[in-house]
């Protein structure tokens, strides 16, 4: 069985879409959905509670939704969720990424075949030739083609053995953790598509944002610390 772990922070515009989608596409292998809130100041938690009451009343929820609060930071929130998770398989999902139909059964099938970690292919919800090219590259099983928007499944035992997410990384935390999985030579790519939001590209511009992501990747390649990457991101992207 699978524990889905979603770190959230001010996701009032996306969270209900995700919850409805999960109810529609999940198979029979979800044990629980854990939403780890990093201190949202909008209506994220209200929307979660309202939808959860609706799904219970309508008897459409096949798994419980559990909400926890933690310190802010995606790595911190995902580690917190992993510690709370009850299932043997962890599935980390961003709040603005939508997994394919019966994703849970596909993950369990892979794990039964001794594929202990991996992700799905990914495409964006917006048409742009560069974004479509990046989506094409997610077919390739190489660490340079990976990112957190593709979601991530990993056996809980493996997660614990390699120490979880490095909480020093406020950005690039997914890539750093996935790199450790590639070092173990256990990473697989399931040939189905997660659809993720292009909102950051539309807000900042495709070329501007892609340039800054490339600089972050190069800085990390040459040994920049998590603090340096965070400082660059806050200066160039998050301001």
Secondary structure by P-SEA (a helix, b strand, c coil): cbbbbbbbccccccaaaaaaaaaacccccccbbbbbbcccccaaaaaaaaaaaaaaaaccccbbbbbbbccccaaaaaaaaaaaccccbbbbbccccccccaaaaaaaaaaaacccccccbbbbccccaaaaaaaaacccccccccccccbbbbcaaaaaaacccccccccaaaaaaaaaaaaacbbbbbcbbbbbbaaaaaaccaaaaaaaaaaaaaaaaacccaaaaaaaaaacccc
